[in-house]
């Protein structure tokens, strides 16, 4: 669920509905010494060490996704991952795709589409690399 922006959003909304929002999640990260991890909610399920940083997972995900992307798509994914590492997991939300494209391509969406492909393909790239970011193999490295 965590690897797809849509299901991640629904999961977080469901946790908020049950009284377990961002504050309690941040406390859980402190308790399990995972402040640099954005995978707090999936760690108990996977039984993996939670302290792998977002930076470490980003590097592993880049390598895992590299074969599926063009050079220009890889450059965009690298940019998104850098934003994710510096700003947090919210940068990977579906609603951030447009603002990230504008930021990366200096508000020239036509340039972004010329480099990355049609809108559907851009979305697939954005969502697709996240599957690598949160895969068990990446988290275990």
C-alpha positions in Angstrom: 0.0 0.0 0.0 2.8 2.4 0.9 4.5 2.3 -2.5 1.5 3.8 -4.4 0.7 7.5 -3.8 -3.1 6.8 -4.0 -3.2 3.9 -1.5 -0.6 5.6 0.8 -2.9 8.6 1.0 -5.9 6.4 1.8 -3.9 4.5 4.4 -2.8 7.7 6.1 -6.4 9.1 6.0 -7.7 5.9 7.5 -5.1 6.2 10.3 -6.2 9.8 10.9 -9.8 8.7 11.1 -8.8 6.2 13.8 -7.0 8.9 15.8 -3.5 8.1 14.7 -2.3 11.0 12.6 1.0 12.6 11.8 1.8 13.4 15.4 1.5 9.9 16.7 3.4 8.6 13.7 6.3 11.0 14.4 6.3 9.8 18.0 6.4 6.2 16.8 9.4 7.1 14.6 11.2 8.5 17.7 10.4 5.4 19.8 11.8 3.0 17.2 14.7 5.4 16.3 13.5 5.9 12.7 13.3 9.7 12.4 15.1 9.5 9.0 12.8 6.9 7.7 9.5 7.6 6.0 8.3 4.0 6.2 7.2 3.9 9.8 3.8 2.5 9.0 5.0 -0.4 7.0 8.0 -1.4 9.2 6.1 -3.5 11.7 4.5 -5.5 8.9 7.8 -6.2 7.2 9.8 -6.8 10.3 12.8 -4.9 8.8 15.2 -2.6 10.6 13.5 0.8 10.4 16.6 3.0 10.6 17.4 2.9 6.9 17.4 6.5 5.9 15.3 8.0 3.1 18.6 8.8 1.5 19.8 5.2 1.5 16.5 4.0 0.2 16.5 6.7 -2.5 19.9 5.5 -3.7 18.9 1.9 -3.8 15.6 2.8 -5.6 17.5 4.8 -8.2 19.6 1.8 -9.0 16.6 -0.6 -9.1 14.5 1.7 -11.4 17.4 2.7 -13.7 16.7 0.0 -16.3 13.1 1.0 -16.7 13.7 4.7 -17.5 15.2 6.9 -20.2 18.1 9.2 -19.2 15.7 12.1 -19.0 13.2 10.2 -16.9 16.1 9.1 -14.6 17.1 12.7 -14.2 13.5 13.6 -13.2 13.4 10.7 -10.8 16.7 11.8 -9.3 15.2 15.3 -8.8 12.1 13.9 -7.2 14.1 11.6 -4.9 16.3 14.6 -3.8 13.1 16.5 -2.9 11.8 13.4 -1.1 15.0 13.1 1.0 15.1 16.9 1.8 11.3 17.5 2.3 9.9 14.1 3.3 7.4 11.5 2.1 4.7 14.1 1.3 6.8 15.1 -1.8 5.8 11.7 -3.3 2.0 12.5 -3.1 0.2 12.4 -6.4 -0.8 16.1 -6.0 2.9 17.0 -5.9 3.6 15.8 -9.4 2.5 19.1 -11.1 4.4 21.3 -8.7 7.5 19.1 -9.0 7.4 19.3 -12.8 7.0 23.1 -12.6 9.9 23.3 -10.1 12.2 21.0 -12.1 11.3 22.5 -15.5 11.0 26.2 -14.4 7.2 26.2 -15.0 7.6 24.9 -18.6 5.3 21.9 -18.6 5.7 21.6 -22.3 9.4 21.1 -21.8 8.7 18.5 -19.2 6.4 16.6 -21.5 8.8 16.8 -24.4 11.5 15.2 -22.2 9.4 12.7 -20.2 6.6 11.7 -22.5 2.8 12.1 -22.5 1.1 12.9 -19.2 0.1 9.3 -18.6 3.6 8.2 -19.0 4.9 10.9 -16.7 2.5 9.7 -14.0 3.6 6.1 -14.6 7.2 7.1 -14.1 6.3 9.1 -10.9 4.3 6.2 -9.4 6.5 3.4 -10.8 9.8 4.3 -9.2 8.0 4.5 -5.8 7.4 0.8 -6.1 11.2 0.4 -6.1 11.6 2.9 -3.3 9.5 0.8 -0.9 10.2 -2.7 -2.1 11.4 -5.2 0.4 14.6 -5.7 -1.5 15.5 -2.0 -1.3 14.5 -1.8 2.4 16.7 -4.8 3.2 19.8 -3.4 1.7 
